[in-house]
Amino acid sequence: MTSTSRPLTADLADPLYYLHNFQTVLDWVGERHGDLLAPEEMAFLDAFRALPEPSRALLARMLMRKGEYFRRDRLGYREVGDTATAMAPLISAGWVDGDPLLTLETLFALCTRDELKSALHQRLVERGLALSARKTLWLAALREDDDQARTAKAWGWDGVPVYQLRIRPLCDRLRLMFFGNLHQDWSEFVLAEQGTFLYETVTLSRASRPFQSREEVDAYLDLAACREQFDGDLEALEQALLPRLEALPDNPWLRERGHKLLFKVARERERRGEEQAALALYQRCHYAEARARELRVLEKTGRYTEAYQLARSAEAEPRNEAEWQQVQRVLPRLQRKLGHPVRRAGAIPTHHEFELTLPYYPWVELAVRNHMRTASEPVYYVENTLINSLFGLLCWEALFAPLPGAFFHPFQSGPADLYRDDFVSRRRDLFEQALARLNDGSYRAVILQRFEEKQGRLSPFLFWDALDSELLTQALDCIPAEHLRLCFERLLADPRANRSGLPDLIQLWPRQRRYRMVEVKGPGDRLQDNQRRWLDYFQRHDIPVAVCHVRWRETE
């Protein structure tokens, strides 16, 4: 069974648009994830549909708002009608607590200053607190005496009823199964209906889902809970995270997610000067950047022999260009420390450089652009936008191929496996077909046609605001197909790292059908590592590029 990748979003003119969108998610999850749902979740899907419409609408409204506690007077919706009437079935179902226990912090968050002064008057007087003092002072002082949770009435506040939403964790799990992540929410439907975001249509089947087992859903939520602890006690986070990593299901996506969090913990340890703790975590971490950080810590702590052995191992089988680049810097230092012969570095590519002295302008790249461009020789500020966009347009079909594990729902700007190791290999034939157009000359027509057809649709490689037909046409006139292929092949070699670091400007000579890319550096600026890697690549392949160093003209 297949369906279009995009369920119908509700018309925003319908007062219950949000309820229809919420029901769409529930139906989608029930149809595609039924085998992963617990009995209580299946029961929720059935019971929700059986509720009166006002109750369903009210619950959807509460779920789409932040927080767990709500005052009745702040839950007034015309399409819902009487709040108490609509709330009664939700309380009866156990999804909402009609008289919850409130901590002092929750009470203070719900009540106005005057309401607190009335409810807590006796406590404030007994504590010797000025009734004109700030709420924060009251809270700090009263919390020292008593922070036991009580009902609103027990706190002395019997004005507006308070409700506690208890069904959010279950609904967040359903939302996770729909989106495959927790950072997207119900607003996606509204933004799509408004046309704020335009998504490519990808054909999905019932098998198009982010999770294949209940265990994977649980593991994702466990990791999410660990991430929420990051700003707290790092030691407690480690104790919670490490066993979870050991127990992760055989899912490369989840394992990368877990080890990325472990890497963040290790980096924070290192920033705090806890090198040994950081080192122990780096050595357990499989995230791509972990070995490079381990090498830095070993060198920093004087463990030169271990660092040298690790550097030689990384040099033999580097995980990426960035790691290889770092190793080339570290190895000579380690060889000197250990008394080994220092191996001479290979020839360093030389980049064409020139210098300009210009009147001060707050945006140095635009200062150079404005100085260099003429009516017949345009210069554009493109940085990472042009090459990425040309690639994204030419390889659109490969990027949006409906492969398992790539697209789960209608609101994806790109494939979920973009940064996984097998991203290119799974689409090898499709990418080769796209790049073959550079050989037969059809690439130009394909790029220009997709520029018109796909205008505004989200893609991880498209920068629509930076493109126009004039730039696109002139760039295709001036950049040879073989140079585009070289750039695209490097993007495919490491999409995560190589989407950035491209030169700031492109200078075009349309009459001569040639071009030059220019990296701009203002006073005191230095080339970043990812920029050096692109420059070295261009130099090795005779792609025209230069580095412009800017000095500001001295003025009175």
Secondary structure as UniProt FT lines:
FT   STRAND          2..3
FT   TURN            12..13
FT   TURN            15..16
FT   HELIX           17..32
FT   HELIX           34..36
FT   HELIX           39..50
FT   HELIX           53..63
FT   STRAND          69..71
FT   HELIX           72..74
FT   TURN            78..80
FT   HELIX           83..92
FT   TURN            93..94
FT   STRAND          96..97
FT   HELIX           104..110
FT   HELIX           113..119
FT   HELIX           121..126
FT   TURN            127..128
FT   TURN            131..132
FT   HELIX           135..145
FT   HELIX           152..155
FT   STRAND          162..165
FT   HELIX           168..179
FT   HELIX           187..194
FT   STRAND          204..205
FT   TURN            206..207
FT   HELIX           214..228
FT   TURN            229..231
FT   HELIX           234..246
FT   HELIX           252..271
FT   TURN            272..273
FT   HELIX           275..284
FT   TURN            288..289
FT   HELIX           290..300
FT   TURN            301..302
FT   HELIX           304..316
FT   HELIX           321..338
FT   STRAND          352..358
FT   HELIX           364..372
FT   STRAND          379..381
FT   TURN            383..384
FT   HELIX           385..394
FT   HELIX           396..399
FT   TURN            404..406
FT   TURN            416..419
FT   TURN            421..424
FT   HELIX           425..427
FT   HELIX           428..440
FT   HELIX           443..453
FT   TURN            454..456
FT   TURN            460..461
FT   HELIX           464..466
FT   HELIX           469..478
FT   HELIX           481..493
FT   HELIX           495..498
FT   STRAND          505..509
FT   TURN            510..513
FT   STRAND          514..521
FT   TURN            523..524
FT   HELIX           529..540
FT   TURN            541..542
FT   STRAND          545..552
//
